[in-house]
Amino acid sequence: MKLLSLSGEALLTNSPAPETVFPGPVGKELAALLSERNGFYAFESALHLFPSGGGAGEPMTLEAWNAADGWRRSYGSMDPGLLFFAEDVFGLQFGTDGREVFSFNPESAETKRIAGGLDEWAQQVVEDYSYMTGYPIAHDWQVSHGALPAGHRLIPRVPFVAGGEFSVTNMVLVESAAGMRYWGEFARAVAEIADGEQFRLDVAKVEGIRCLGDSPAGAQACDCFGRG
């Protein structure tokens, strides 16, 4: 798989969970990929593939990321029930139902089929990584702010679904799960708007989850993982 040659080191050195944990034929492909490299970042951290296994104090694992009592609760009935195994720099999720690969837009909770298997998905990523991972924004943001911290993503201050710009100036650094909880609440609020009613965007909510590492003090100021 060419994607591996373009990716960083494994995020965990232990063996991933048994193959039976992952659903269907795509699950078998995922188990094989994780056995070869257990999680990684690629394209200057624009793409994040979750590792499997591990324990407390280690990088976010695929099992913890997909926990029912985690960020998924914020989506309620809008959660598509997929196994999410990777994400782009904006927090768009890549997941599988065991048979195919889908994208999940965190802002709208829209699910879209994008590939018939993991190899096809990986080929799409390699061939069009700028679109599939958000690499141009990830690169430009890091030129100005430094390396993207592990476990963090960039989310738009003004949502893309509301016409927000794909620009560095519209980006806010957040811990990944905090970003997904924010989008889950946003997606549900938008879905519940009555016909003719206008939605009022509260940008202050985004600023409220901004990582303190996005400051002159840098990564040393980050307290995202201690906020609970």
C-alpha positions, -999 to +999 in steps of 0.1 A: +000+000+000+016+032-012+000+052+016+023+036+041+053+048+023+040+084+027+031+080+064+050+085+096+059+060+122+034+038+140+016+055+168+017+023+189+042-005+189+019-031+204-002-055+184-037-042+173-069-058+185-078-092+171-092-091+136-126-103+149-131-069+165-135-052+131-166-058+110-167-075+076-142-076+047-132-040+052-125-048+088-101-075+078-083-050+055-081-026+084-068-052+108-041-061+082-031-025+078-029-019+116-008-051+119+017-036+095+016-001+110-005+005+141-018+040+135+000+069+119-001+105+107+005+115+071+007+145+049+021+168+076-005+154+101-034+163+078-045+126+078-047+107+111-053+069+112-061+057+147-041+029+162-057-001+179-051-015+214-029+003+239-039+017+273-043+048+295-018+076+288-012+064+252-025+080+219-062+079+212-071+044+200-097+033+175-116+016+203-117+047+225-125+070+196-155+048+187-168+044+223-205+049+226-201+071+257-176+095+239-182+123+214-207+101+195-233+108+221-235+145+210-249+133+176-278+113+192-298+096+164-277+113+138-248+089+145-246+066+115-232+037+135-200+033+115-166+023+127-145+054+123-108+046+116-093+079+103-099+116+100-088+145+079-074+178+093-109+193+097-122+163+116-141+148+087-143+111+096-136+080+075-156+050+086-168+016+075-199-006+079-177-036+072-185-037+035-177-002+022-159+030+032-178+062+039-170+098+048-189+115+077-192+153+076-191+164+113-208+197+106-239+182+089-237+145+100-240+137+063-226+103+053-213+096+018-200+063+003-166+070-011-149+035-017-157-001-020-128-011+003-098+001+023-073-003-006-095+018-029-099+045-001-061+046+004-055+049-033-079+079-034-061+095-005-027+092-023-040+104-057-059+134-043-044+140-008-051+178-010-088+172-012-090+140+009-070+153+038-071+191+038-033+191+034-030+227+019-046+242+050-027+219+074+006+230+057-002+267+057-014+267+093+018+249+105+040+274+086+025+301+108+018+283+140+042+253+142+035+216+142+000+204+146-001+188+181-010+151+183-047+145+190-057+179+176-075+191+145-084+224+129-120+234+128-135+264+110-146+293+132-174+299+106-186+264+095-180+254+059-217+245+056-225+281+065-201+295+038-170+296+060-137+300+041-112+273+036-084+296+049-060+296+078-076+327+093-109+307+097-092+279+116-092+271+153-069+245+169-090+221+191-086+187+207-102+162+183-129+148+206-139+183+218-142+194+182-165+164+174-187+171+205-190+207+193-201+196+158-225+171+171-243+197+191-242+221+161-256+194+137-284+186+160-293+223+166-294+229+128-315+198+122-341+210+148-346+244+133-382+249+123-392+260+088-386+298+084-365+300+116-330+314+114-300+298+130-278+321+151-241+310+151-223+316+184-186+318+175-178+322+212-185+285+216-156+277+192-133+300+210-143+282+242-127+250+231-097+265+214-064+248+225-042+270+246-013+256+226-025+279+198-008+309+215+027+324+219+033+298+246+028+270+221+023+234+229+035+238+265+003+257+273-020+229+260-043+216+287-069+199+264-064+164+278-069+176+314-102+194+308-123+163+310 
